[in-house]
Amino acid sequence: MAGALLKATDVSKSFAAVQALEDVSFSIEPAEVHALAGENGSGKSTLIKVISGVHAPDSGTIEIEGTTFERLTPMQSINQGIQVIYQDFSVFPNLSVMENLAVNSELAEHRFFVNRKRMRAIAEEAVSRIGFDVDLDDTVESLSVAQKQMIAISRALIFNTRLIIMDEPTTALTKKEVDTLFETILKLKERGIATLFVSHKLNEVFDISEKFTILRSGKVAAHGAVEDLTEEKFSFHMTGRTFEKHHFEPTIQSEEPILEVKGIGREPHFRDVSFSLKRGEILGITGLLDSGRSQVALSLFGIAPVDSGQVLLEGKPVTIDTPQAAIQHKIGFVPEDRLTEGLFLPQSIADNVVVGEIDELTKRFSFVDAEKRATEVEKWVGELAIATPNPDNACLTLSGGNQQRVVLAKWLACDLDILVLNGPTVGVDIGSKYDIHGILQGLAKQGLSLIIVSDDLPEILENCSRILVMKSGEVVADLDSEKTDESEILSYMM
């Protein structure tokens, strides 16, 4: 395509027997916001690394403003104006904002001595380009995820950048922070800088992008103008599947609540929170990041015990001041960060599944009953459709969606009455998200009571029969999900 800033033609790349990319072609115009979408394992990361010079393609070419490369080195890619912002942002947490912003320039110019006046001038110029207001002397580890991302964007603009590639840039951001990021991308567009926005989130593709390319199994499944894309087409191109949305309706509801929460609080995070939960019901709790929603979830599991109010299970007051106490009362908890809080990643899938019931599987003399263990693992791998050739493989070998199924399996093996889920599908692709929602609704119909804590409003509306909206640590609305919509919920949140 004439005038393209970047053009990939028939790019293929394999790793041993795995074909990561097969004849992938797409192009980006100057100042264009282009969405690169696909499920986990679709080839998005491999394509990024080919463009940035990390991987050499097996075949195909990359053309940048008319210059053709059979392969790029990382330095060639940077010199051609391409910058990649990965999910970890590649910042130095123990250095100041100024040092993080200026370090690449100092290294590129092979300077032997640090001139802090020169570094401050570089940093001030960098943040001014996108109107980023930050104290340059702050240590980066003290900043929010959104601020770290802005540092990475500001640093990229120090060079003669013409294309910024953002790899899943909204994974850990709140809606407000996502809006700020999108404003920044539009500012880049006004300056003639193109953005390749890598995501698997449908709403983000529609909100910010002009054109799209969808990868599936290493091939281009679809590409074109976003205005020609529908939600149904997007889902089908991503997964090769057609989804039917099912709004959750409780079928097994007890007359009396299994859980009652009366005026609980934990200052300064939340106060005077009250609600009830019946058997077989799914309750949603939503709000912005600082609303107190996640802190309520942590308190219900005893990680951050309440300092006021009362919790009753089947009408009887209980004290839940530790996770062990929660587990004894048949309450489980799926954390938002499954990688560091929900799983033992280097351990096997099987070990992660049975870890919560290890006492029940242990025979005399502290030996694990291998037969019972194998039966349990086979049961939960099968019931939750965990995609693995061997449950003895390390849990880190699984995709995000399958890792989340392992977290669910771990708790379901413990015979719970109540399961609290904080961000149950964070970082999960569209197909796995649909499947996990189906699993949760199925569990509720079997009598399990669930609380979903999330700022993903479509997720809350589809899966919960009741929705609590929190703001500034207080419940500001108790809504029937069939009688409300996203705009009403947002009006309470904001």
Steps between C-alpha positions, in 0.01 A plus 500: 500500500646834388575734784497237769718569801548130566408205283544131585479259206459121532685484832545147638674382815519159667657373819588131466168333409286802591397728213463834681438711187397390151500743205390799709452825308373838623589869480482818711468853367667803663299625803270197480371323810498133403371219722682167495265253666503129569468247778795388708726292275368657178842638402466865610814501716705322233397756238594786733842345554555460126416869444723609791794284385496251786413209268612447142214376278543171317358666190329821396604864525447812711486827308536834681422807288617328185814333641469121500659279766514122489574529869550784746735528794365671815722802437388525136139493614560780751692704244206461263277664762336192652458475879336214689339543843466156654266410784772540765591844351875419547548765767754503783291506820786614726590801282327837482263604224770729362758223491259260329418755234857606425691172534448384140618832359811493718583145387427573133742793506768290679543751781745403776396760757158582637385857456183532706414840354505352150296196618236726656471701177449175303238379748311830506486506122379136492206545738398832344436332165194316635415737784596244766502664845738314733772581754824414320671423833246236606623142508321298232407215735282747693286580195181341369491262204350774283779743591766238418335454162513875434871494586552228240309701238687822583834318478409354161431848362852623583617327183376573149200275554254443216328184626429396859398139561304452823478139615177444700530851649177497703533170687555657844326835446169630632242642260602855591866418431405334169321820398815699581711258294263537204526880525879462484477277191287764328763764589763277336278473192478881478882507493506251212605201713332166422397252771475123468262419785525132598195373686240225522233729649217576262390831653854642481534410133177687424580798725847596378585329170439594138613174341550149633683177432387183678733202532384146569739205522780705342299608195311818412135417566367843404610859439337824397332812634361484854180670384423183301548276804223377732526338840387167356751515212781597736431204731474257209822617332686480833385150593336332202198455728154655524393607849153535644476724803293367788396736777522317832176417675524318837323165509594378850437776749453422868231684693752613760836655406810287537706817563400827663731797533381773738674836509854366456788741464878520485623856516607680293399263219126446548223546759141398577477236226194276525360232271369144498575204275273202440603151397539477122513877455773704326548844654705762318702772670638774276657843523816687405842393626483709818135417574581232759365208294820294511551572871153357573600182317822474702307547825247229417792257465674618817807647330411848625255442790218746560523731804126563528168336417390137498520200267243220531503158333161326493383743766789445741764769573851398398846653523703489180837647595729267302478311169508178705183611680334576164591158364366331815170678432507371140585834339750508212672792329626544143745797503536753221871422453497125441871496409632613838206430732296217350745242367832328559611553141815282498306211657292256298141561396405196707666632815323833461163328461529285817696734728189610688393144584841353571398394853209295364732329251766413757517146639672385816865599547441818291503327161266633230257241364616502136185331370263746670718790387493382138122457515450855633733651241331313215157608626573873514715517186208335320217699657665837443644402161855601594692473173817306575660188351630405845386622846856444624618792283587822684210739545698776328468308171127581483328799341342763724151355457613149592695629800180662623321167464767340717434764769130416482572127516714548811208657686222283362688192620460637854118462505413869553175675583615846389760609243620861479665592168696823460533577128430142383592560135776765521753433223292217353418488128147515364447126449623404846302786652179364348582150623582619854172691517321181399682306773407758766135504399495121499647488852232740627230281348648211699455700821834677549468864608735742321612861540663652190704815566583675173505830312416314176138614472392261219636215715305621805176555307512163323588283799346661808137520606572787741765771485644712781669821381769642729648849505747648752468196726121493518220313323317764296259273309347152519369417152307223325718408202196448276376852570824694457770561240859618472413869485301488826776307678761747374290792625525358854869411463605843375 
